[in-house]
């Protein structure tokens, strides 16, 4: 089913295995087959235990999710009745486990009306770049203003000795992880544990499904890694997933160099899309960065059963006094503490 037109890297067994290993969870898989044993639909899910003391309310409580800590991964099906069947089984599973919320993440609202009580809420925007269909047609940013800005950034970086290359060893992955921790601390976002990335590297990198692109500066015979981004490759799409960079190196434009390299390499290899991933509504600068390459916003959706008291579309990020204090403390944490806390938080989500 991973070859399904809507199959993504996040449906692949390697991604599912990495999620299971991250916190020792076991997947719950709902499958519908015909009389001959052919799989008609599959819905991969994992259980989460939820944040303690009801922190964050129902939406961060105990869940059966497709999939936790994953942008999008709804059911894959070749038969509409089979889709209904796996959804009904998931609803029944939740009904038999009181206190558990069913959560399904999709790129469209195609599950509307299929199962009674399954509620839909619009989620964040994801930014997807359509690449030229012909290999003979070079990639070109349509917007002239964005094209000029990006050309300036790439030229500046090149003059300063910055170039992009693929990481070759897990030692480089570990070196990148420090940059990732720094970025997560700066953006007040919990960090994923290193073992998760090490598992992905072990399972995906040898298969050509994962690449860590590094922006490296070479000056006076010395090399320095400025930034790095993890990309996944599957089907017709390259997925931009994780980034690490220090703020003091932003003036060297390392992330521009990485994205420009990734886009052109994806086009050269015959991929049709580059998915830049979702952006929280309040992160306008990140949305602008992903848009300037010519990507278009696509609305993601979340489905729930039973209906939570407050759907995510109505949640407003709190910026009260307590929140500001927490953010100020987080930004001052040592990197090891950032990693430790992020690991503990994600173990509940």
Buried (B, 14 or more C-beta within 10 A) or exposed (E): BBEBEBBBBBBBEBBBBBBBBBBEBEBBEBBBEEEEEEBBBBBBBBBBBBBEEEEEEBBBBBBBBBBBBBBBBBBBBBEEEBBBBBBBBBBEBBEEEEEBBBBBBBBEBBBEEBBEEBBBBEBBBBBBBEBEEEEEEEBEBEEEEBBEBBEEBBEBBEEBBBBBBEBEEBEBBEBBBBBBBBBBBBBEBBBBBBEBBBBBBBBBBEEEBBBBBBBBBEEEEEEEBBBBBBBBBBBEBBBBBBBBBBEEBEEBBBBBBBBBBBBBBBBEEEBBBBBBBBBBEEBEEBBEBBBBBBBEBBEBBBBBBBEBEEBBEEEEEEEEEEEEEEEEEBEEBEBEEBBBBBBEBBBBB
